[in-house]
Amino acid sequence: MAVKIRLRRIGKKKNPFYRIIVSDSKFPVAGKFIEEIGTFDPNTDPSTCKVDAELAKKWLANGAQPTDTVSKIFKQAGIVK
């Protein structure tokens, strides 16, 4: 099972809000997921992100692969160097 850490869009049209989730790569983005580990709000200036660092490090240690956008968010949050 290939596990990915990716963004799941919630929010209204032209007002995006994202949840950072851990899911199987075979599931659709808007479908079933394993665990929610944070949120990302690009509407504020600067963008705000809240990530549970312990959960993120646990999933990264277990082999979950973050997407490009999520890895940038983790770098800003100081989770990954």
SVG drawing of the C-alpha trace seen along z (x, -y; Angstrom):
<svg xmlns="http://www.w3.org/2000/svg" viewBox="-19 -39 36 41">
<polyline fill="none" stroke="black" stroke-width="0.4" points="0.0,0.0 1.5,-3.3 0.6,-6.0 0.6,-9.7 0.4,-12.9 -1.6,-15.4 -4.1,-18.3 -7.8,-17.8 -9.8,-20.8 -12.8,-21.9 -14.4,-25.2 -16.6,-27.2 -16.0,-28.2 -13.2,-30.8 -12.6,-30.5 -10.3,-27.4 -9.4,-25.8 -7.4,-22.6 -6.9,-19.8 -3.6,-17.9 -4.5,-14.2 -2.8,-10.9 -4.4,-8.5 -3.7,-5.5 -2.5,-6.6 -5.2,-4.5 -8.1,-6.4 -9.4,-9.6 -8.4,-13.0 -11.9,-13.7 -12.5,-10.1 -11.6,-8.0 -8.5,-8.9 -6.6,-7.4 -5.9,-10.4 -6.1,-14.2 -2.9,-15.9 -3.5,-19.6 -5.0,-22.4 -3.8,-25.0 -5.5,-28.4 -4.1,-30.2 -6.7,-33.1 -4.9,-34.8 -1.9,-37.0 0.5,-35.3 -0.9,-31.8 -1.6,-30.0 -1.0,-26.3 -1.5,-24.3 0.2,-20.9 0.4,-18.3 4.2,-17.9 4.3,-14.6 1.8,-12.9 3.6,-14.2 6.9,-12.9 5.3,-9.6 3.9,-9.1 7.1,-10.3 9.0,-7.8 6.6,-5.0 7.3,-5.8 4.4,-8.1 5.4,-10.2 4.3,-13.9 3.3,-15.7 5.3,-18.6 3.0,-21.2 2.8,-19.4 6.6,-19.1 6.9,-22.9 4.4,-23.4 6.4,-21.0 9.6,-23.0 7.9,-26.3 6.6,-24.7 10.0,-23.3 9.0,-19.6 11.3,-18.6 14.7,-20.2"/>
</svg>
